[in-house]
């Protein structure tokens, strides 16, 4: 018996493997919507508790990107975090790019906007948006900024790094 949990000898791997294909989970559209609404209702009560800051960038090459999954919840400082953030966690930021020039940042602690750091803010929002994209990323300009290993980089460098990674993967 394991130190915590149940007795694994009751469920040997071979027994569980024999059930493969015996069950077919079904999720109806109504069931999916019901689950989504329950999650949304649980999350919505936390949105007004955040302090919202409007980020505006009018500099060429420093626009926001958008994706198929643009709303991102992330730790304010992810170092040392071992689990995903939740909407009730205090040390989190919710970023929402609204257009190429405007994004919202929602925090529980005050976000002090310093115009000298707009490139860092824009590149941070872009990095989160790109990281969570599943299907597409759209930019209004052929160049934009994002972050890689704490450094602000251009879209051209990002694309070159993606191509290099793809090349290395093909060689393996």
C-alpha positions in Angstrom: 0.0 0.0 0.0 1.2 3.5 -0.8 1.9 5.9 2.0 -0.9 8.1 0.8 -3.8 7.1 -1.4 -5.4 3.8 -2.0 -4.2 0.2 -2.4 -2.9 0.1 -6.0 -2.8 -3.7 -6.0 -6.7 -3.7 -6.3 -6.3 -2.0 -9.7 -3.4 -3.6 -11.6 -2.4 -1.9 -14.8 -3.4 -4.9 -16.9 -7.0 -4.9 -15.5 -7.4 -1.2 -16.3 -5.9 -1.7 -19.7 -8.5 -4.3 -20.6 -11.2 -1.7 -20.2 -9.8 0.3 -23.1 -12.5 1.0 -25.6 -15.3 -0.3 -23.3 -16.5 3.2 -22.4 -17.3 6.1 -24.7 -17.6 9.4 -22.9 -20.3 11.6 -24.4 -20.6 15.3 -24.1 -23.6 17.0 -25.6 -23.6 20.6 -26.7 -26.0 21.4 -23.8 -23.7 19.7 -21.3 -20.7 21.6 -22.6 -22.5 24.9 -22.4 -23.8 24.1 -18.9 -20.2 23.4 -17.7 -18.9 26.5 -19.4 -21.6 28.6 -17.7 -20.8 27.1 -14.3 -17.1 28.0 -14.8 -18.0 31.4 -16.0 -20.3 32.2 -13.1 -17.6 31.1 -10.7 -15.0 33.3 -12.3 -17.1 36.4 -13.0 -17.3 37.4 -9.3 -13.6 38.0 -9.3 -13.4 40.4 -12.2 -14.7 43.5 -10.5 -12.3 42.9 -7.5 -9.3 43.5 -9.8 -7.9 47.0 -10.5 -8.0 47.5 -14.2 -5.3 49.5 -16.1 -5.6 50.5 -19.7 -2.3 50.1 -21.6 -2.0 52.3 -24.7 0.9 52.1 -27.2 1.0 54.4 -30.2 4.6 53.7 -31.2 5.2 51.9 -34.5 6.4 48.4 -34.0 5.0 48.3 -30.5 1.4 47.1 -31.2 -0.5 44.4 -29.4 -1.2 41.1 -31.1 -4.4 39.1 -30.8 -5.0 35.4 -31.1 -7.7 32.7 -30.9 -7.2 32.7 -27.1 -6.4 36.3 -26.2 -7.5 36.5 -22.6 -4.7 35.2 -20.4 -4.5 34.7 -16.6 -0.9 34.5 -15.4 1.1 34.8 -12.2 2.4 38.3 -11.7 5.7 36.6 -10.9 5.7 32.9 -11.9 9.0 32.1 -10.2 8.5 29.4 -7.6 4.9 28.7 -8.6 4.2 25.0 -9.0 0.6 25.2 -10.1 -1.6 27.1 -12.5 -3.1 30.4 -11.4 -6.7 30.8 -10.6 -9.0 33.8 -10.8 -9.1 34.0 -7.0 -5.3 34.0 -6.6 -4.1 37.5 -5.5 -0.7 37.4 -7.2 -2.2 37.1 -10.7 -2.7 39.3 -13.8 -5.4 39.1 -16.4 -4.4 40.5 -19.7 -6.8 41.3 -22.6 -5.7 42.9 -25.8 -8.6 45.0 -27.0 -7.1 46.3 -30.2 -3.7 46.8 -31.8 -3.1 49.9 -29.6 -5.1 49.1 -26.4 -5.0 46.3 -23.8 -6.4 45.8 -20.3 -4.4 44.5 -17.4 -6.4 43.4 -14.3 -4.5 43.0 -11.0 -5.5 42.6 -7.4 -2.6 44.9 -6.4 -2.1 48.3 -7.8 -0.4 48.3 -11.2 1.7 51.5 -11.4 1.9 52.5 -15.1 5.3 54.1 -16.1 5.4 55.3 -19.7 9.1 54.5 -19.9 8.2 50.8 -19.6 5.5 50.6 -22.2 7.6 48.4 -24.5 8.0 45.9 -21.6 4.3 46.0 -21.0 3.4 45.5 -24.7 6.0 42.7 -25.1 4.7 41.0 -22.0 1.1 41.0 -23.1 2.1 39.9 -26.6 4.2 37.0 -25.1 1.3 35.8 -23.0 -1.1 36.1 -25.9 1.2 34.2 -28.3 2.0 31.6 -25.7 -1.7 30.7 -25.2 -2.6 30.8 -28.9 -3.8 27.4 -30.3 -4.6 28.2 -33.9 -3.6 31.7 -34.9 -1.9 35.0 -34.0 -2.7 38.3 -35.7 -0.8 41.5 -35.8 -1.7 44.8 -37.5 1.9 45.3 -38.4 4.5 43.0 -40.0 6.6 43.6 -36.9 5.8 43.5 -33.2 7.7 42.9 -30.0 7.5 40.1 -27.4 9.7 38.7 -24.7 12.1 35.7 -24.8 14.0 34.8 -21.6 13.4 38.2 -20.1 14.6 40.1 -23.2 12.4 42.2 -25.6 12.8 40.8 -29.1 11.3 41.6 -32.5 8.9 39.5 -34.4 11.6 38.8 -37.0 13.9 37.3 -34.4 11.0 35.3 -33.0 10.1 33.9 -36.4 13.8 33.1 -37.0 14.0 31.3 -33.7 10.8 29.3 -34.5 12.3 28.3 -37.9 15.5 27.2 -36.2 13.6 25.2 -33.6 11.6 23.5 -36.4 14.8 22.7 -38.3 16.4 21.2 -35.2 13.3 19.1 -34.6 13.3 17.8 -38.2 17.0 16.8 -37.8 16.3 14.6 -34.8 
